Amino acid sequence: MSLAACFRLAKVPLCFLVSCSTLFGYLLANPIFSLQGIAVAGGIFFLAMGAATFNSVQEMSLDAQMLRTRERPLPQGRVRPFQAVAQATTLLALGGVSLSVSSYSTVPLLTAIGAIVLYNFVYTPLKKKSVLSIIPGAVSGAMPPYIGWLAAGGDAVSFGAGLLIALFVLWQVPHCWLVLLNHKQDYEEGPLPHLLETFDETALKRFFGTWIGALAIVMLMFRLIALSMGTIACILAVVNTLILALVFMYQLLVKQRCNYKLLFATLNIGLLLHMVFFAAGIVLA
């Protein structure tokens, strides 16, 4: 089993972004860049890779049926299922140890375990049966920054915690829609249920207006929990939010044919820059 296959199996780039969101949540609750924060983010990095590896095992036969995923290591036979299970187990163990050692209580670890159960044992089997799988998928995806918040001593039930969860839930829904629209033919010919079976592309595009508007509002509301951030970082965060909203408005309302790849990149880069500007703004203040 090659190192490249192991990396792809664990979806390393995606899991790295997940760990960045954990560090973002940590810094919002405790704006001090520390080894503890890095260890918490590292724990989530390993846990996310373990969950992603196990997900690859769960969806091996499904991946083989879709053009977008049939080149992954398991469908291609470059990794055997028992090797993938061993990798998943090792990564989950490493992540659990790192998170438990670096946290003041067991709450972050228990929350992480709950997120993994929701992702691997609710979302993954449900996505084969219903488009409503996006709900547990979005909730589990919003847990990493919340775990970072909890590990830094943030209140479990608070405005800041709610804002973090809302941000990542609102981001993940259009993210999933854009994956669908970018690979429309693959989904239409594949076995998975999808929204285009109920709504046409024009109707789905209209949904983006509501979601991106709500996402932009939540992004701007982060200023309310980052009162100490510098002026320059604040301006950059606002400009980033406006650019994200304007790009979507232009593509959806003005262009006759949307560039979904551009919107996908805009959505992801916009979230990443949002985290960078706010985290840097409060740490350097």
C-alpha positions in Angstrom: 0.0 0.0 0.0 1.6 3.2 -1.2 1.8 6.4 0.9 -0.1 8.3 -1.9 -2.9 5.7 -1.6 -3.0 6.1 2.2 -3.2 9.9 1.8 -6.0 9.7 -0.7 -7.9 7.1 1.3 -7.8 9.4 4.4 -8.8 12.5 2.3 -5.9 14.4 3.8 -6.5 17.9 2.3 -10.2 17.9 3.4 -9.3 16.7 6.9 -6.6 19.4 7.2 -9.3 22.0 6.5 -11.4 20.4 9.1 -8.6 20.7 11.6 -8.2 24.3 10.7 -11.8 24.9 11.5 -11.1 23.3 14.9 -8.3 25.7 15.6 -10.5 28.6 14.4 -13.1 27.6 17.1 -10.4 27.3 19.7 -9.0 30.8 19.0 -12.4 32.4 19.1 -12.9 31.0 22.6 -9.3 31.6 23.7 -7.4 34.0 21.4 -3.9 32.7 22.3 -2.0 30.7 19.8 -0.7 27.8 21.9 0.5 24.2 21.8 -2.7 23.1 23.3 -4.7 24.6 20.5 -2.4 22.9 17.9 -2.8 19.6 19.8 -6.6 19.8 19.8 -6.6 20.6 16.1 -4.1 17.8 15.5 -6.4 15.4 17.4 -9.3 16.3 15.2 -7.1 16.0 12.1 -6.4 12.3 13.0 -10.0 11.6 14.0 -11.3 13.1 10.7 -8.8 11.1 8.7 -9.9 8.0 10.5 -13.5 8.6 9.9 -12.8 9.5 6.3 -10.9 6.2 5.8 -13.7 4.2 7.4 -16.2 6.0 5.1 -14.1 5.0 2.1 -14.5 1.3 3.2 -18.3 1.8 3.7 -18.7 3.3 0.3 -16.3 1.2 -1.7 -18.9 -0.5 -3.9 -20.8 2.8 -4.4 -17.6 4.6 -5.3 -17.0 2.0 -8.0 -20.3 2.9 -9.7 -19.7 6.7 -10.1 -17.3 8.4 -12.5 -16.3 11.0 -9.9 -15.1 8.4 -7.4 -14.2 5.2 -9.2 -10.5 6.1 -9.3 -10.2 6.1 -5.5 -7.8 3.5 -4.0 -10.3 0.9 -2.8 -12.4 0.6 -6.0 -9.1 0.4 -8.0 -7.8 -2.3 -5.7 -4.7 -0.4 -4.7 -5.7 -0.8 -1.1 -7.3 -3.8 0.5 -10.3 -3.4 2.8 -8.5 -4.9 5.8 -5.6 -2.4 5.3 -8.1 0.5 5.2 -9.8 -0.7 8.4 -6.4 -1.0 10.1 -5.5 2.6 8.9 -8.9 3.9 10.2 -8.5 2.2 13.6 -4.9 3.6 14.0 -5.9 7.1 13.1 -8.9 7.1 15.3 -6.9 5.9 18.2 -4.2 8.6 17.7 -6.8 11.3 17.4 -8.7 10.1 20.5 -5.5 10.1 22.6 -4.4 13.5 21.3 -7.8 15.1 22.0 -8.2 13.6 25.4 -4.7 14.7 26.5 -5.0 18.2 25.2 -8.5 19.0 26.6 -9.5 20.0 30.1 -12.5 17.7 30.2 -13.9 14.7 28.4 -16.6 16.8 26.7 -14.6 17.6 23.5 -13.7 13.9 23.0 -17.3 12.7 23.7 -18.5 15.4 21.2 -16.0 14.1 18.6 -17.2 10.5 19.1 -20.8 11.7 18.6 -19.8 13.5 15.4 -18.1 10.3 14.1 -21.1 8.2 14.9 -23.3 10.7 13.2 -21.1 10.8 10.1 -20.3 7.1 9.7 -23.4 5.4 11.0 -26.2 7.9 10.2 -25.2 10.1 7.3 -23.3 7.5 5.3 -26.0 4.8 5.2 -28.8 7.4 4.9 -27.3 9.1 1.8 -28.0 5.9 -0.1 -31.7 6.3 0.8 -32.7 9.9 1.1 -31.6 13.5 0.3 -32.3 14.3 3.9 -29.0 12.8 4.7 -27.6 16.3 4.2 -29.0 17.2 7.7 -26.9 14.8 9.8 -24.0 15.4 7.4 -24.1 19.1 8.0 -24.4 18.7 11.7 -21.5 16.3 12.0 -19.4 18.7 9.8 -20.2 21.6 12.1 -18.8 19.8 15.1 -15.0 20.3 14.6 -15.0 24.1 15.2 -17.5 23.6 18.1 -15.1 21.0 19.6 -12.3 23.5 19.3 -14.5 26.1 21.1 -15.2 23.6 23.9 -11.6 22.5 24.3 -10.6 26.2 24.8 -13.1 26.6 27.6 -16.0 28.1 25.7 -19.5 27.7 27.0 -21.3 24.8 25.5 -24.5 26.8 25.1 -23.7 30.3 24.0 -24.1 32.9 21.2 -20.5 32.2 20.0 -21.0 28.4 19.9 -24.3 28.8 18.1 -22.7 31.2 15.6 -19.9 28.7 14.9 -22.4 25.8 14.2 -24.6 28.0 12.1 -21.6 29.1 9.9 -20.6 25.6 9.0 -24.1 24.3 8.6 -24.9 27.1 6.2 -21.7 26.6 4.3 -22.0 22.8 3.9 -25.5 22.9 2.3 -24.5 24.9 -0.8 -21.2 23.1 -0.8 -23.1 19.8 -1.3 -25.4 21.3 -3.9 -22.4 22.6 -5.9 -20.8 19.1 -5.9 -24.1 17.8 -7.3 -24.3 20.5 -10.0 -20.6 20.1 -10.9 -21.2 16.4 -11.4 -24.8 16.5 -12.6 -24.6 13.7 -15.2 -22.7 11.4 -12.8 -25.4 11.8 -10.2 -28.3 11.4 -12.7 -26.8 8.1 -13.9 -25.7 6.9 -10.5 -27.6 5.1 -7.7 -27.7 7.9 -5.1 -30.9 9.9 -4.5 -30.4 13.6 -5.2 -32.3 16.9 -5.3 -32.4 17.1 -9.1 -34.9 14.2 -9.0 -37.4 16.6 -7.3 -36.3 20.1 -8.5 -34.9 21.2 -11.8 -31.6 23.1 -12.0 -33.3 26.5 -12.2 -35.2 25.8 -9.0 -32.1 24.6 -7.2 -30.2 27.8 -8.3 -32.9 29.9 -6.7 -32.3 28.1 -3.3 -28.7 29.5 -3.4 -29.9 33.0 -2.9 -31.5 32.2 0.5 -28.5 30.1 1.7 -25.8 32.4 0.6 -27.6 35.4 2.0 -28.0 33.7 5.4 -24.3 32.6 5.2 -23.2 36.2 4.5 -25.2 37.5 7.4 -23.7 34.9 9.8 -20.2 35.7 8.6 -20.7 39.4 9.3 -22.2 38.6 12.8 -18.8 37.1 13.9 -17.8 40.7 14.6 -20.0 40.5 17.6 -17.9 37.8 19.3 -14.6 39.3 18.0 -14.8 42.8 19.5 -11.1 43.0 20.0 -10.0 42.3 16.4 -8.0 45.0 14.6 -9.6 47.4 12.1 -7.7 46.0 9.1 -8.7 42.4 9.8 -12.3 43.6 10.2 -12.3 45.4 6.9 -10.7 42.4 5.1 -13.4 40.1 6.7 -16.2 42.3 5.5 -14.7 42.6 2.0 -14.3 38.9 1.8 -18.0 38.3 2.7 -19.2 40.9 0.1 -17.0 39.4 -2.6 -18.5 35.9 -1.9 -22.0 37.2 -2.0 -21.5 39.3 -5.1 -19.8 36.5 -7.1 -22.8 34.2 -6.3 -25.3 37.0 -7.2 -23.6 37.7 -10.5 -23.3 34.0 -11.5 -26.9 33.2 -10.4 -28.7 36.3 -11.6 -26.8 37.7 -14.4 -25.0 34.9 -16.2 -27.2 32.6 -18.2 -24.9 29.6 -17.6 -23.4 29.4 -14.2 -19.7 28.5 -13.6 -20.3 26.0 -10.8 -16.6 25.3 -10.4 -16.0 29.0 -9.8 -18.8 29.1 -7.3 -17.4 26.0 -5.5 -13.9 27.6 -5.3 -15.4 30.9 -4.2 -17.4 29.3 -1.4 -14.5 27.3 0.0 -11.9 30.1 -0.3 -14.3 32.5 1.2 -14.8 30.3 4.3 -11.0 29.8 4.6 -10.3 33.5 4.4 -13.1 34.2 6.9 -11.3 32.0 9.4 -7.9 33.4 8.7 -9.0 37.1 9.0 -11.0 36.6 12.2 -8.4 34.3 13.9 -5.5 36.6 13.0 -7.5 39.7 13.9 -8.2 38.5 17.5 -4.8 36.9 18.1 -2.8 39.9 16.9 -5.1 42.5 18.5 
